[in-house]
């Protein structure tokens, strides 16, 4: 299972696009705060496996390539934990 | 631009997986309420164009195939409008 604190410490590279608390100001990027943990985990793996293509997905694919299964689980736990009101 | 009321009336088929107000109880599906309108529009087009593949994406691809650009815009406007607290 994912570890929230570990996820927070691994989220430094996510912030530029997804915001400090998983709430973005750039409308082309999705908010992550409070999203379902299982869905977040699934979608990061989908980017890593190349199941999502196209110009936006290509950006994400670069970022997730180096993430381990545990890194992904930690990040999913962290962003899910932020809740809707962050 | 998308029309919120039109989007609401077109959302009947979305509810089964994405919940009555875009907040889901099934953790494998993403919440949509309050998500960025531009991102929602982008991602529905990505599913329609086949840019997202894999078992979960294949479900979405079926649902969006029949949607016009206007349908997608309306649905994006509607789910973005629901906000985080719905």
Backbone of each chain as nested JSON, in Angstrom:
{
  "chains": [
    {"id": "A", "residues": [
      {"number": 1, "name": "UNK", "atoms": {"N": [0.846, -1.204, 0.0], "CA": [0.0, 0.0, 0.0], "C": [0.873, 1.242, 0.0]}},
      {"number": 2, "name": "UNK", "atoms": {"N": [0.294, 2.329, -0.464], "CA": [1.032, 3.569, -0.558], "C": [1.199, 4.263, 0.776]}},
      {"number": 3, "name": "UNK", "atoms": {"N": [2.294, 4.989, 0.908], "CA": [2.593, 5.741, 2.126], "C": [2.477, 7.237, 1.824]}},
      {"number": 4, "name": "UNK", "atoms": {"N": [1.592, 7.901, 2.555], "CA": [1.284, 9.307, 2.269], "C": [2.53, 10.185, 2.418]}},
      {"number": 5, "name": "UNK", "atoms": {"N": [3.254, 10.009, 3.525], "CA": [4.432, 10.863, 3.75], "C": [5.507, 10.62, 2.692]}},
      {"number": 6, "name": "UNK", "atoms": {"N": [5.707, 9.357, 2.356], "CA": [6.676, 9.048, 1.305], "C": [6.236, 9.667, -0.013]}},
      {"number": 7, "name": "UNK", "atoms": {"N": [4.948, 9.618, -0.29], "CA": [4.431, 10.212, -1.517], "C": [4.665, 11.707, -1.564]}},
      {"number": 8, "name": "UNK", "atoms": {"N": [4.453, 12.356, -0.432], "CA": [4.674, 13.804, -0.385], "C": [6.121, 14.123, -0.732]}},
      {"number": 9, "name": "UNK", "atoms": {"N": [7.036, 13.341, -0.173], "CA": [8.454, 13.618, -0.409], "C": [8.858, 13.313, -1.85]}},
      {"number": 10, "name": "UNK", "atoms": {"N": [8.08, 12.494, -2.515], "CA": [8.38, 12.152, -3.913], "C": [7.649, 13.045, -4.915]}},
      {"number": 11, "name": "UNK", "atoms": {"N": [6.876, 13.992, -4.43], "CA": [5.991, 14.76, -5.311], "C": [6.632, 16.035, -5.855]}},
      {"number": 12, "name": "UNK", "atoms": {"N": [7.903, 16.267, -5.559], "CA": [8.541, 17.533, -5.941], "C": [8.421, 17.819, -7.441]}},
      {"number": 13, "name": "UNK", "atoms": {"N": [8.57, 16.806, -8.254], "CA": [8.518, 17.025, -9.701], "C": [7.09, 17.158, -10.22]}},
      {"number": 14, "name": "UNK", "atoms": {"N": [6.114, 16.803, -9.417], "CA": [4.711, 16.867, -9.849], "C": [4.152, 18.281, -9.733]}},
      {"number": 15, "name": "UNK", "atoms": {"N": [4.784, 19.048, -8.834], "CA": [4.229, 20.338, -8.426], "C": [4.127, 21.333, -9.575]}},
      {"number": 16, "name": "UNK", "atoms": {"N": [5.087, 21.327, -10.474], "CA": [5.121, 22.337, -11.533], "C": [3.828, 22.349, -12.331]}},
      {"number": 17, "name": "UNK", "atoms": {"N": [3.304, 21.163, -12.612], "CA": [2.062, 21.101, -13.389], "C": [0.823, 20.908, -12.531]}},
      {"number": 18, "name": "UNK", "atoms": {"N": [0.954, 20.147, -11.442], "CA": [-0.237, 19.766, -10.673], "C": [-0.427, 20.575, -9.399]}},
      {"number": 19, "name": "UNK", "atoms": {"N": [0.408, 21.596, -9.203], "CA": [0.183, 22.509, -8.082], "C": [0.744, 21.996, -6.771]}},
      {"number": 20, "name": "UNK", "atoms": {"N": [0.861, 22.91, -5.835], "CA": [1.465, 22.595, -4.533], "C": [0.647, 21.582, -3.757]}},
      {"number": 21, "name": "UNK", "atoms": {"N": [-0.659, 21.646, -3.911], "CA": [-1.532, 20.749, -3.156], "C": [-2.428, 19.928, -4.073]}},
      {"number": 22, "name": "UNK", "atoms": {"N": [-1.938, 19.709, -5.285], "CA": [-2.723, 18.896, -6.201], "C": [-3.883, 19.634, -6.827]}},
      {"number": 23, "name": "UNK", "atoms": {"N": [-3.904, 20.959, -6.637], "CA": [-4.919, 21.804, -7.283], "C": [-4.187, 22.707, -8.259]}},
      {"number": 24, "name": "UNK", "atoms": {"N": [-4.551, 22.626, -9.508], "CA": [-3.781, 23.311, -10.533], "C": [-4.416, 24.642, -10.889]}},
      {"number": 25, "name": "UNK", "atoms": {"N": [-3.581, 25.547, -11.385], "CA": [-4.09, 26.819, -11.901], "C": [-4.115, 26.797, -13.425]}},
      {"number": 26, "name": "UNK", "atoms": {"N": [-3.401, 25.86, -14.026], "CA": [-3.37, 25.732, -15.482], "C": [-4.478, 24.764, -15.888]}},
      {"number": 27, "name": "UNK", "atoms": {"N": [-5.487, 25.233, -16.645], "CA": [-6.678, 24.398, -16.841], "C": [-6.479, 23.17, -17.717]}},
      {"number": 28, "name": "UNK", "atoms": {"N": [-5.343, 23.097, -18.404], "CA": [-5.119, 21.908, -19.225], "C": [-4.662, 20.704, -18.409]}},
      {"number": 29, "name": "UNK", "atoms": {"N": [-4.282, 20.925, -17.16], "CA": [-3.829, 19.82, -16.31], "C": [-4.903, 19.443, -15.297]}},
      {"number": 30, "name": "UNK", "atoms": {"N": [-5.005, 18.198, -14.954], "CA": [-6.037, 17.796, -13.998], "C": [-5.64, 18.067, -12.547]}},
      {"number": 31, "name": "UNK", "atoms": {"N": [-6.638, 18.462, -11.778], "CA": [-6.487, 18.437, -10.33], "C": [-6.268, 16.994, -9.882]}},
      {"number": 32, "name": "UNK", "atoms": {"N": [-5.46, 16.81, -8.861], "CA": [-5.231, 15.47, -8.309], "C": [-5.75, 15.344, -6.871]}},
      {"number": 33, "name": "UNK", "atoms": {"N": [-5.89, 16.445, -6.206], "CA": [-6.27, 16.42, -4.793], "C": [-7.609, 15.737, -4.598]}},
      {"number": 34, "name": "UNK", "atoms": {"N": [-7.631, 14.725, -3.769], "CA": [-8.868, 14.044, -3.441], "C": [-9.335, 13.052, -4.487]}},
      {"number": 35, "name": "UNK", "atoms": {"N": [-8.55, 12.893, -5.543], "CA": [-8.92, 11.891, -6.546], "C": [-8.772, 10.498, -5.92]}},
      {"number": 36, "name": "UNK", "atoms": {"N": [-9.489, 9.543, -6.453], "CA": [-9.431, 8.19, -5.908], "C": [-8.02, 7.61, -6.004]}},
      {"number": 37, "name": "UNK", "atoms": {"N": [-7.552, 7.057, -4.895], "CA": [-6.201, 6.477, -4.851], "C": [-6.02, 5.372, -5.89]}},
      {"number": 38, "name": "UNK", "atoms": {"N": [-6.997, 4.5, -6.001], "CA": [-6.882, 3.379, -6.953], "C": [-6.825, 3.902, -8.385]}},
      {"number": 39, "name": "UNK", "atoms": {"N": [-7.636, 4.925, -8.664], "CA": [-7.611, 5.501, -10.013], "C": [-6.277, 6.191, -10.299]}},
      {"number": 40, "name": "UNK", "atoms": {"N": [-5.749, 6.911, -9.321], "CA": [-4.457, 7.583, -9.515], "C": [-3.363, 6.555, -9.799]}},
      {"number": 41, "name": "UNK", "atoms": {"N": [-3.353, 5.494, -9.033], "CA": [-2.371, 4.422, -9.228], "C": [-2.526, 3.831, -10.636]}},
      {"number": 42, "name": "UNK", "atoms": {"N": [-3.769, 3.535, -10.996], "CA": [-4.049, 2.963, -12.32], "C": [-3.56, 3.875, -13.437]}},
      {"number": 43, "name": "UNK", "atoms": {"N": [-3.857, 5.158, -13.323], "CA": [-3.545, 6.058, -14.433], "C": [-2.042, 6.289, -14.567]}},
      {"number": 44, "name": "UNK", "atoms": {"N": [-1.312, 6.336, -13.453], "CA": [0.153, 6.463, -13.57], "C": [0.754, 5.239, -14.256]}},
      {"number": 45, "name": "UNK", "atoms": {"N": [0.243, 4.069, -13.9], "CA": [0.716, 2.857, -14.593], "C": [0.331, 2.883, -16.073]}},
      {"number": 46, "name": "UNK", "atoms": {"N": [-0.844, 3.425, -16.381], "CA": [-1.266, 3.508, -17.781], "C": [-0.307, 4.404, -18.577]}},
      {"number": 47, "name": "UNK", "atoms": {"N": [0.086, 5.525, -17.989], "CA": [1.073, 6.383, -18.666], "C": [2.397, 5.648, -18.819]}},
      {"number": 48, "name": "UNK", "atoms": {"N": [2.804, 4.972, -17.765], "CA": [4.102, 4.285, -17.801], "C": [4.118, 3.179, -18.856]}},
      {"number": 49, "name": "UNK", "atoms": {"N": [3.009, 2.472, -18.999], "CA": [2.924, 1.368, -19.96], "C": [2.676, 1.843, -21.389]}},
      {"number": 50, "name": "UNK", "atoms": {"N": [2.501, 3.155, -21.553], "CA": [2.241, 3.67, -22.892], "C": [0.809, 3.498, -23.343]}},
      {"number": 51, "name": "UNK", "atoms": {"N": [-0.097, 3.277, -22.383], "CA": [-1.507, 3.127, -22.747], "C": [-2.177, 4.466, -23.009]}},
      {"number": 52, "name": "UNK", "atoms": {"N": [-1.497, 5.541, -22.644], "CA": [-2.03, 6.872, -22.925], "C": [-1.038, 7.602, -23.811]}},
      {"number": 53, "name": "UNK", "atoms": {"N": [-1.522, 8.035, -24.969], "CA": [-0.662, 8.697, -25.933], "C": [-1.258, 10.053, -26.303]}},
      {"number": 54, "name": "UNK", "atoms": {"N": [-0.55, 10.795, -27.116], "CA": [-0.993, 12.14, -27.477], "C": [-0.143, 13.162, -26.755]}},
      {"number": 55, "name": "UNK", "atoms": {"N": [-0.306, 14.426, -27.143], "CA": [0.657, 15.428, -26.69], "C": [0.72, 15.61, -25.186]}},
      {"number": 56, "name": "UNK", "atoms": {"N": [-0.431, 15.611, -24.518], "CA": [-0.403, 15.788, -23.065], "C": [0.133, 14.529, -22.387]}},
      {"number": 57, "name": "UNK", "atoms": {"N": [-0.318, 13.381, -22.836], "CA": [0.106, 12.126, -22.224], "C": [1.605, 11.914, -22.382]}},
      {"number": 58, "name": "UNK", "atoms": {"N": [2.154, 12.414, -23.482], "CA": [3.59, 12.23, -23.693], "C": [4.413, 12.932, -22.613]}},
      {"number": 59, "name": "UNK", "atoms": {"N": [3.886, 14.037, -22.109], "CA": [4.57, 14.724, -21.004], "C": [4.59, 13.822, -19.775]}},
      {"number": 60, "name": "UNK", "atoms": {"N": [3.415, 13.321, -19.431], "CA": [3.326, 12.465, -18.236], "C": [4.177, 11.2, -18.371]}},
      {"number": 61, "name": "UNK", "atoms": {"N": [4.216, 10.656, -19.559], "CA": [4.965, 9.414, -19.748], "C": [6.428, 9.594, -19.364]}},
      {"number": 62, "name": "UNK", "atoms": {"N": [6.983, 10.759, -19.682], "CA": [8.367, 11.043, -19.324], "C": [8.537, 11.035, -17.799]}},
      {"number": 63, "name": "UNK", "atoms": {"N": [7.596, 11.678, -17.116], "CA": [7.732, 11.815, -15.663], "C": [7.576, 10.491, -14.92]}},
      {"number": 64, "name": "UNK", "atoms": {"N": [6.715, 9.631, -15.422], "CA": [6.458, 8.395, -14.67], "C": [7.407, 7.253, -15.033]}},
      {"number": 65, "name": "UNK", "atoms": {"N": [8.182, 7.42, -16.096], "CA": [9.041, 6.311, -16.537], "C": [9.946, 5.778, -15.441]}},
      {"number": 66, "name": "UNK", "atoms": {"N": [10.465, 6.687, -14.62], "CA": [11.444, 6.281, -13.613], "C": [10.8, 5.883, -12.288]}},
      {"number": 67, "name": "UNK", "atoms": {"N": [9.492, 5.958, -12.215], "CA": [8.829, 5.63, -10.95], "C": [8.659, 4.125, -10.796]}},
      {"number": 68, "name": "UNK", "atoms": {"N": [8.958, 3.643, -9.593], "CA": [8.695, 2.232, -9.269], "C": [7.223, 2.054, -8.905]}},
      {"number": 69, "name": "UNK", "atoms": {"N": [6.804, 0.792, -8.788], "CA": [5.44, 0.526, -8.34], "C": [5.184, 1.174, -6.973]}},
      {"number": 70, "name": "UNK", "atoms": {"N": [6.194, 1.129, -6.109], "CA": [6.033, 1.726, -4.777], "C": [5.951, 3.243, -4.851]}},
      {"number": 71, "name": "UNK", "atoms": {"N": [6.777, 3.848, -5.695], "CA": [6.696, 5.305, -5.889], "C": [5.288, 5.707, -6.322]}},
      {"number": 72, "name": "UNK", "atoms": {"N": [4.761, 4.972, -7.276], "CA": [3.424, 5.266, -7.794], "C": [2.376, 5.097, -6.7]}},
      {"number": 73, "name": "UNK", "atoms": {"N": [2.491, 4.041, -5.925], "CA": [1.538, 3.806, -4.832], "C": [1.62, 4.927, -3.798]}},
      {"number": 74, "name": "UNK", "atoms": {"N": [2.837, 5.371, -3.508], "CA": [3.016, 6.443, -2.519], "C": [2.416, 7.755, -3.019]}},
      {"number": 75, "name": "UNK", "atoms": {"N": [2.67, 8.072, -4.275], "CA": [2.131, 9.309, -4.845], "C": [0.601, 9.258, -4.898]}},
      {"number": 76, "name": "UNK", "atoms": {"N": [0.051, 8.113, -5.246], "CA": [-1.41, 7.969, -5.282], "C": [-2.006, 8.178, -3.895]}},
      {"number": 77, "name": "UNK", "atoms": {"N": [-1.362, 7.597, -2.887], "CA": [-1.849, 7.753, -1.509], "C": [-1.778, 9.213, -1.082]}},
      {"number": 78, "name": "UNK", "atoms": {"N": [-0.69, 9.868, -1.432], "CA": [-0.508, 11.271, -1.038], "C": [-1.567, 12.169, -1.675]}},
      {"number": 79, "name": "UNK", "atoms": {"N": [-1.735, 12.074, -2.988], "CA": [-2.683, 12.981, -3.651], "C": [-4.126, 12.673, -3.264]}},
      {"number": 80, "name": "UNK", "atoms": {"N": [-4.439, 11.42, -3.077], "CA": [-5.793, 11.081, -2.618], "C": [-6.058, 11.657, -1.233]}},
      {"number": 81, "name": "UNK", "atoms": {"N": [-5.009, 11.717, -0.422], "CA": [-5.177, 12.178, 0.966], "C": [-5.421, 13.668, 1.061]}},
      {"number": 82, "name": "UNK", "atoms": {"N": [-5.092, 14.406, 0.027], "CA": [-5.165, 15.87, 0.118], "C": [-6.602, 16.359, 0.214]}},
      {"number": 83, "name": "UNK", "atoms": {"N": [-7.532, 15.589, -0.274], "CA": [-8.93, 15.951, -0.115], "C": [-9.346, 17.044, -1.074]}},
      {"number": 84, "name": "UNK", "atoms": {"N": [-10.632, 17.294, -1.086], "CA": [-11.192, 18.198, -2.073], "C": [-10.957, 19.653, -1.729]}},
      {"number": 85, "name": "UNK", "atoms": {"N": [-10.698, 19.939, -0.497], "CA": [-10.731, 21.342, -0.065], "C": [-9.353, 21.967, 0.029]}},
      {"number": 86, "name": "UNK", "atoms": {"N": [-8.329, 21.201, -0.327], "CA": [-6.978, 21.765, -0.291], "C": [-6.824, 22.856, -1.329]}}
    ]},
    {"id": "B", "residues": [
      {"number": 1, "name": "UNK", "atoms": {"N": [-18.422, 27.0, -26.827], "CA": [-18.215, 26.719, -25.396], "C": [-19.287, 25.765, -24.89]}},
      {"number": 2, "name": "UNK", "atoms": {"N": [-18.989, 25.075, -23.84], "CA": [-19.93, 24.113, -23.309], "C": [-21.064, 24.763, -22.539]}},
      {"number": 3, "name": "UNK", "atoms": {"N": [-22.201, 24.117, -22.552], "CA": [-23.382, 24.596, -21.845], "C": [-23.67, 23.653, -20.668]}},
      {"number": 4, "name": "UNK", "atoms": {"N": [-23.682, 24.227, -19.479], "CA": [-23.809, 23.415, -18.258], "C": [-25.127, 22.638, -18.236]}},
      {"number": 5, "name": "UNK", "atoms": {"N": [-26.227, 23.334, -18.536], "CA": [-27.531, 22.671, -18.481], "C": [-27.648, 21.566, -19.528]}},
      {"number": 6, "name": "UNK", "atoms": {"N": [-27.126, 21.849, -20.716], "CA": [-27.137, 20.822, -21.756], "C": [-26.286, 19.629, -21.325]}},
      {"number": 7, "name": "UNK", "atoms": {"N": [-25.154, 19.914, -20.695], "CA": [-24.294, 18.84, -20.214], "C": [-24.981, 17.972, -19.186]}},
      {"number": 8, "name": "UNK", "atoms": {"N": [-25.706, 18.618, -18.295], "CA": [-26.437, 17.858, -17.268], "C": [-27.43, 16.903, -17.925]}},
      {"number": 9, "name": "UNK", "atoms": {"N": [-28.13, 17.39, -18.925], "CA": [-29.151, 16.561, -19.576], "C": [-28.521, 15.431, -20.387]}},
      {"number": 10, "name": "UNK", "atoms": {"N": [-27.252, 15.594, -20.752], "CA": [-26.563, 14.558, -21.512], "C": [-25.777, 13.591, -20.636]}},
      {"number": 11, "name": "UNK", "atoms": {"N": [-25.831, 13.778, -19.332], "CA": [-24.956, 13.015, -18.44], "C": [-25.574, 11.73, -17.924]}},
      {"number": 12, "name": "UNK", "atoms": {"N": [-26.756, 11.386, -18.403], "CA": [-27.468, 10.234, -17.846], "C": [-26.643, 8.945, -17.9]}},
      {"number": 13, "name": "UNK", "atoms": {"N": [-25.911, 8.764, -18.993], "CA": [-25.13, 7.535, -19.131], "C": [-23.833, 7.57, -18.33]}},
      {"number": 14, "name": "UNK", "atoms": {"N": [-23.448, 8.727, -17.868], "CA": [-22.194, 8.861, -17.121], "C": [-22.351, 8.455, -15.661]}},
      {"number": 15, "name": "UNK", "atoms": {"N": [-23.611, 8.557, -15.203], "CA": [-23.899, 8.441, -13.775], "C": [-23.54, 7.076, -13.2]}},
      {"number": 16, "name": "UNK", "atoms": {"N": [-23.733, 6.031, -13.967], "CA": [-23.532, 4.677, -13.443], "C": [-22.12, 4.508, -12.882]}},
      {"number": 17, "name": "UNK", "atoms": {"N": [-21.153, 5.057, -13.574], "CA": [-19.77, 4.93, -13.107], "C": [-19.277, 6.156, -12.361]}},
      {"number": 18, "name": "UNK", "atoms": {"N": [-19.71, 7.334, -12.762], "CA": [-19.119, 8.559, -12.211], "C": [-19.985, 9.238, -11.162]}},
      {"number": 19, "name": "UNK", "atoms": {"N": [-21.091, 8.575, -10.787], "CA": [-21.883, 9.087, -9.674], "C": [-22.864, 10.172, -10.083]}},
      {"number": 20, "name": "UNK", "atoms": {"N": [-23.839, 10.41, -9.212], "CA": [-24.903, 11.371, -9.489], "C": [-24.361, 12.784, -9.62]}},
      {"number": 21, "name": "UNK", "atoms": {"N": [-23.326, 13.118, -8.895], "CA": [-22.792, 14.47, -8.921], "C": [-21.316, 14.48, -9.27]}},
      {"number": 22, "name": "UNK", "atoms": {"N": [-20.909, 13.457, -10.015], "CA": [-19.512, 13.407, -10.429], "C": [-18.568, 12.975, -9.326]}},
      {"number": 23, "name": "UNK", "atoms": {"N": [-19.137, 12.491, -8.215], "CA": [-18.329, 11.927, -7.136], "C": [-18.635, 10.447, -7.072]}},
      {"number": 24, "name": "UNK", "atoms": {"N": [-17.623, 9.625, -7.223], "CA": [-17.861, 8.202, -7.358], "C": [-17.674, 7.478, -6.031]}},
      {"number": 25, "name": "UNK", "atoms": {"N": [-18.346, 6.338, -5.922], "CA": [-18.133, 5.485, -4.759], "C": [-17.234, 4.308, -5.105]}},
      {"number": 26, "name": "UNK", "atoms": {"N": [-17.077, 4.039, -6.401], "CA": [-16.221, 2.94, -6.858], "C": [-14.816, 3.491, -7.084]}},
      {"number": 27, "name": "UNK", "atoms": {"N": [-13.819, 3.044, -6.326], "CA": [-12.522, 3.726, -6.347], "C": [-11.728, 3.582, -7.633]}},
      {"number": 28, "name": "UNK", "atoms": {"N": [-12.143, 2.66, -8.505], "CA": [-11.416, 2.521, -9.767], "C": [-11.783, 3.599, -10.786]}},
      {"number": 29, "name": "UNK", "atoms": {"N": [-12.861, 4.339, -10.525], "CA": [-13.281, 5.386, -11.452], "C": [-12.929, 6.758, -10.898]}},
      {"number": 30, "name": "UNK", "atoms": {"N": [-12.591, 7.691, -11.753], "CA": [-12.236, 9.019, -11.256], "C": [-13.45, 9.885, -10.91]}},
      {"number": 31, "name": "UNK", "atoms": {"N": [-13.281, 10.674, -9.843], "CA": [-14.213, 11.78, -9.61], "C": [-14.102, 12.758, -10.774]}},
      {"number": 32, "name": "UNK", "atoms": {"N": [-15.222, 13.353, -11.134], "CA": [-15.219, 14.368, -12.194], "C": [-15.601, 15.752, -11.659]}},
      {"number": 33, "name": "UNK", "atoms": {"N": [-16.294, 15.799, -10.546], "CA": [-16.798, 17.068, -10.019], "C": [-15.649, 18.044, -9.759]}},
      {"number": 34, "name": "UNK", "atoms": {"N": [-15.754, 19.203, -10.356], "CA": [-14.769, 20.246, -10.1], "C": [-13.472, 20.091, -10.874]}},
      {"number": 35, "name": "UNK", "atoms": {"N": [-13.393, 19.056, -11.68], "CA": [-12.184, 18.896, -12.501], "C": [-12.144, 20.029, -13.535]}},
      {"number": 36, "name": "UNK", "atoms": {"N": [-10.971, 20.345, -14.001], "CA": [-10.832, 21.42, -14.982], "C": [-11.604, 21.113, -16.256]}},
      {"number": 37, "name": "UNK", "atoms": {"N": [-12.378, 22.093, -16.712], "CA": [-13.196, 21.931, -17.911], "C": [-12.341, 21.607, -19.141]}},
      {"number": 38, "name": "UNK", "atoms": {"N": [-11.236, 22.294, -19.299], "CA": [-10.379, 22.064, -20.467], "C": [-9.805, 20.648, -20.432]}},
      {"number": 39, "name": "UNK", "atoms": {"N": [-9.404, 20.213, -19.23], "CA": [-8.871, 18.843, -19.113], "C": [-9.942, 17.791, -19.39]}},
      {"number": 40, "name": "UNK", "atoms": {"N": [-11.153, 18.021, -18.893], "CA": [-12.241, 17.063, -19.144], "C": [-12.524, 16.958, -20.638]}},
      {"number": 41, "name": "UNK", "atoms": {"N": [-12.563, 18.097, -21.304], "CA": [-12.794, 18.111, -22.754], "C": [-11.665, 17.35, -23.462]}},
      {"number": 42, "name": "UNK", "atoms": {"N": [-10.447, 17.66, -23.076], "CA": [-9.28, 17.0, -23.678], "C": [-9.331, 15.486, -23.497]}},
      {"number": 43, "name": "UNK", "atoms": {"N": [-9.646, 15.055, -22.291], "CA": [-9.56, 13.619, -22.023], "C": [-10.686, 12.85, -22.721]}},
      {"number": 44, "name": "UNK", "atoms": {"N": [-11.868, 13.442, -22.825], "CA": [-12.923, 12.749, -23.583], "C": [-12.535, 12.604, -25.053]}},
      {"number": 45, "name": "UNK", "atoms": {"N": [-11.937, 13.648, -25.606], "CA": [-11.46, 13.532, -26.993], "C": [-10.346, 12.491, -27.1]}},
      {"number": 46, "name": "UNK", "atoms": {"N": [-9.498, 12.405, -26.083], "CA": [-8.419, 11.408, -26.109], "C": [-8.999, 9.997, -26.143]}},
      {"number": 47, "name": "UNK", "atoms": {"N": [-10.029, 9.757, -25.341], "CA": [-10.686, 8.438, -25.381], "C": [-11.314, 8.195, -26.753]}},
      {"number": 48, "name": "UNK", "atoms": {"N": [-11.977, 9.215, -27.285], "CA": [-12.666, 9.065, -28.571], "C": [-11.678, 8.772, -29.697]}},
      {"number": 49, "name": "UNK", "atoms": {"N": [-10.511, 9.43, -29.64], "CA": [-9.503, 9.245, -30.686], "C": [-8.688, 7.967, -30.519]}},
      {"number": 50, "name": "UNK", "atoms": {"N": [-8.93, 7.252, -29.414], "CA": [-8.165, 6.035, -29.179], "C": [-6.781, 6.285, -28.613]}},
      {"number": 51, "name": "UNK", "atoms": {"N": [-6.59, 7.465, -28.031], "CA": [-5.284, 7.776, -27.433], "C": [-5.124, 7.147, -26.049]}},
      {"number": 52, "name": "UNK", "atoms": {"N": [-6.229, 6.645, -25.518], "CA": [-6.155, 5.96, -24.224], "C": [-6.647, 4.532, -24.431]}},
      {"number": 53, "name": "UNK", "atoms": {"N": [-5.8, 3.592, -24.083], "CA": [-6.129, 2.188, -24.278], "C": [-5.98, 1.442, -22.948]}},
      {"number": 54, "name": "UNK", "atoms": {"N": [-6.3, 0.149, -22.97], "CA": [-6.26, -0.628, -21.735], "C": [-7.676, -0.873, -21.247]}},
      {"number": 55, "name": "UNK", "atoms": {"N": [-7.807, -1.743, -20.272], "CA": [-9.136, -2.236, -19.92], "C": [-10.101, -1.155, -19.454]}},
      {"number": 56, "name": "UNK", "atoms": {"N": [-9.624, -0.213, -18.643], "CA": [-10.531, 0.832, -18.176], "C": [-10.848, 1.809, -19.307]}},
      {"number": 57, "name": "UNK", "atoms": {"N": [-9.838, 2.176, -20.063], "CA": [-10.03, 3.133, -21.151], "C": [-10.981, 2.584, -22.203]}},
      {"number": 58, "name": "UNK", "atoms": {"N": [-10.954, 1.271, -22.391], "CA": [-11.823, 0.664, -23.397], "C": [-13.297, 0.868, -23.053]}},
      {"number": 59, "name": "UNK", "atoms": {"N": [-13.59, 0.915, -21.766], "CA": [-14.97, 1.193, -21.349], "C": [-15.35, 2.609, -21.775]}},
      {"number": 60, "name": "UNK", "atoms": {"N": [-14.504, 3.546, -21.443], "CA": [-14.795, 4.943, -21.774], "C": [-14.895, 5.161, -23.284]}},
      {"number": 61, "name": "UNK", "atoms": {"N": [-14.051, 4.485, -24.019], "CA": [-14.049, 4.681, -25.468], "C": [-15.415, 4.364, -26.066]}},
      {"number": 62, "name": "UNK", "atoms": {"N": [-16.061, 3.332, -25.543], "CA": [-17.387, 2.97, -26.026], "C": [-18.38, 4.107, -25.774]}},
      {"number": 63, "name": "UNK", "atoms": {"N": [-18.306, 4.655, -24.566], "CA": [-19.273, 5.687, -24.193], "C": [-19.099, 6.983, -24.974]}},
      {"number": 64, "name": "UNK", "atoms": {"N": [-17.856, 7.347, -25.279], "CA": [-17.646, 8.644, -25.927], "C": [-17.737, 8.578, -27.452]}},
      {"number": 65, "name": "UNK", "atoms": {"N": [-17.753, 7.38, -28.016], "CA": [-17.741, 7.274, -29.482], "C": [-18.847, 8.077, -30.143]}},
      {"number": 66, "name": "UNK", "atoms": {"N": [-20.016, 8.073, -29.531], "CA": [-21.164, 8.719, -30.162], "C": [-21.308, 10.192, -29.797]}},
      {"number": 67, "name": "UNK", "atoms": {"N": [-20.415, 10.704, -28.985], "CA": [-20.53, 12.101, -28.567], "C": [-19.935, 13.029, -29.622]}},
      {"number": 68, "name": "UNK", "atoms": {"N": [-20.655, 14.107, -29.895], "CA": [-20.145, 15.153, -30.789], "C": [-19.199, 16.064, -30.004]}},
      {"number": 69, "name": "UNK", "atoms": {"N": [-18.496, 16.934, -30.709], "CA": [-17.653, 17.918, -30.036], "C": [-18.47, 18.757, -29.06]}},
      {"number": 70, "name": "UNK", "atoms": {"N": [-19.696, 19.099, -29.487], "CA": [-20.544, 19.915, -28.607], "C": [-20.988, 19.124, -27.384]}},
      {"number": 71, "name": "UNK", "atoms": {"N": [-21.335, 17.857, -27.582], "CA": [-21.702, 17.016, -26.437], "C": [-20.559, 16.99, -25.42]}},
      {"number": 72, "name": "UNK", "atoms": {"N": [-19.35, 16.789, -25.904], "CA": [-18.181, 16.714, -25.029], "C": [-17.966, 18.044, -24.302]}},
      {"number": 73, "name": "UNK", "atoms": {"N": [-18.1, 19.131, -25.028], "CA": [-17.943, 20.453, -24.417], "C": [-18.996, 20.681, -23.328]}},
      {"number": 74, "name": "UNK", "atoms": {"N": [-20.222, 20.267, -23.614], "CA": [-21.3, 20.449, -22.643], "C": [-21.052, 19.609, -21.385]}},
      {"number": 75, "name": "UNK", "atoms": {"N": [-20.641, 18.376, -21.578], "CA": [-20.37, 17.504, -20.429], "C": [-19.189, 18.042, -19.61]}},
      {"number": 76, "name": "UNK", "atoms": {"N": [-18.175, 18.534, -20.28], "CA": [-17.025, 19.103, -19.567], "C": [-17.456, 20.306, -18.731]}},
      {"number": 77, "name": "UNK", "atoms": {"N": [-18.282, 21.166, -19.326], "CA": [-18.761, 22.348, -18.598], "C": [-19.595, 21.934, -17.386]}},
      {"number": 78, "name": "UNK", "atoms": {"N": [-20.422, 20.935, -17.588], "CA": [-21.287, 20.483, -16.489], "C": [-20.476, 19.908, -15.323]}},
      {"number": 79, "name": "UNK", "atoms": {"N": [-19.58, 18.984, -15.613], "CA": [-18.829, 18.365, -14.503], "C": [-17.867, 19.339, -13.835]}},
      {"number": 80, "name": "UNK", "atoms": {"N": [-17.292, 20.232, -14.604], "CA": [-16.431, 21.252, -13.992], "C": [-17.227, 22.157, -13.056]}},
      {"number": 81, "name": "UNK", "atoms": {"N": [-18.487, 22.382, -13.434], "CA": [-19.313, 23.308, -12.645], "C": [-19.732, 22.74, -11.305]}},
      {"number": 82, "name": "UNK", "atoms": {"N": [-19.656, 21.436, -11.154], "CA": [-20.187, 20.812, -9.941], "C": [-19.358, 21.154, -8.719]}},
      {"number": 83, "name": "UNK", "atoms": {"N": [-18.117, 21.484, -8.923], "CA": [-17.303, 21.918, -7.787], "C": [-16.868, 20.769, -6.916]}},
      {"number": 84, "name": "UNK", "atoms": {"N": [-16.021, 21.089, -5.987], "CA": [-15.373, 20.071, -5.175], "C": [-16.271, 19.544, -4.083]}},
      {"number": 85, "name": "UNK", "atoms": {"N": [-17.282, 20.294, -3.748], "CA": [-18.019, 19.952, -2.52], "C": [-19.299, 19.207, -2.784]}},
      {"number": 86, "name": "UNK", "atoms": {"N": [-19.588, 18.914, -4.047], "CA": [-20.809, 18.179, -4.376], "C": [-20.706, 16.762, -3.84]}}
    ]}
  ]
}
